[in-house]
Amino acid sequence: IDGGLAGFIPYALMAPALAQGYVASGTDTGHVGGSADFMPGHPEKLFDFAYRSTHQMAVAAKSVIAEFYGDPSTWSYLNACSGGGRHALTSAQRYPRDFQGIVAGAASWDQARLDAARIGINLTVNRSTESQIPPSKYSMIHGAVLQACDAADGVKDGVLENPRRCAFDYAVLACKGADGPSCLTAPQVESAKALTSPFKDPRSGRTLLESHLWPGAEPQWATLGGPDPPTNSLDRVRRFHLKDPTWVFSLGNIGADIDRAVRMDGGLLASIDFNLAPFFDRGGKLLMWHGWADPQVPAEHSTIFFNNVVRAVGPGAEQSLALFMLPGVGHCGGGLGPDTFDKMGAISEWVERGVKPSRIIASRVTDGRVDRTRPLCPFPQVARYRGQGSIDDAANFSCVVETESNFPRR
């Protein structure tokens, strides 16, 4: 399942599964073309886009497998990211019998609120010409963040292992005089804080979205802080949630817009049923992952979901639930950190042999060559350098628990 607005069979995503010996299937989520043009006049297709297509894909694939091979499939898995990650969570919630193992990367759950808040964040950064942060300053800001926080995890490697430990104050970059390439104006400081803080209603101060970008994502701030809101967010909120393709957003009214979008969505793209006991009770395993430097779906979106499931199901949930955070990694991959790991190997070992992943090795590939490996640790554990050996070798790192009590409040 592709992310965004889908609209095509993701053959490129299916190919690796075939190469590994799996039978692979995909869905266009019920429409053709990566836009929201299918919605007006076809409200039934929204149900397909929201969740029904993934279920029907599973039913059809299992039928074809049984007919072709003469036996039903023994195991079934779903592996997807972003909007596909939302489908993955939705499958665990709505259809707990469809898959034994689910891999959900950077899942964009609570889609209506997330999309409308993205628009609000963008309007905040672009509230005036003076408040806009030129992309030419992103690397300067990122460098300052690394200078302040890179060594907090015990090793200076250009990546923040745990951005939650970084209490960087963008005000230290404030220009002492005229604006320049190595400083931020006062309005730009406020914009930087808006990108990295819970989004609040400009009128009431009410928190509209808890999740936010974390330090380390600065090179990709243009995704939310560029001159225009993300196109996918605009299309979904206007056509799916508000049912008004011509709606004009304003910062003064964004709180009401977010509330109305969530209300009119009616839970279709929400995936907020955190009680996954029906999925877990029948042996289902959910492996979530997210890049800490994701500029699109905030990394905290996954930590919040993880904690909500544990609260809803109880401590026993962690026998069937795991979250791995990827330092320095962007949306569904990319970035400065190791982003390549064997997702299917981890989930199949867990489902078929009962071995929950306690450490997954990820690689960073540069110019076709692996130049760094690191262990991915189950949240809330982090990788800690042992003090000897190459910092590019995962063997020299251990997974340790860090208490959150001394983390800075945001």
Secondary structure, DSSP 4 states (H G I P E B T S, - for coil): --STT--S--HHHHHHHHHTT-------TTSSSSSSTTSTT-THHHHIIIIIHHHHHHHHHHHHHHHHHSS--S--EEEEETHHHHHHHHHHHH-TTS-SEEEEES---SHHHHHHHHHHHHHHHTSSTTT---GGGHHHHHHHHHHHHGGGGS--SSS-S-GGG----GGGGB-SSS--TTSB-HHHHHHHHHHTS-EE-TTT--EEE-----TT-GGGTHHHHSSS--HHHHHIIIIIIS--TT----GGGHHHHHHHHHHHHTTTTT------HHHHHTT-EEEEEEETT-SSS-THHHHHHHHHHHHHH-GGGGGTEEEEEETTB-TTS-BSS--B--HHHHHHHHHHH----S-EEEEEEETTEEEEEEEE-BTTEEEEE-SSS-TT-GGGEEEEE--STTSPP-
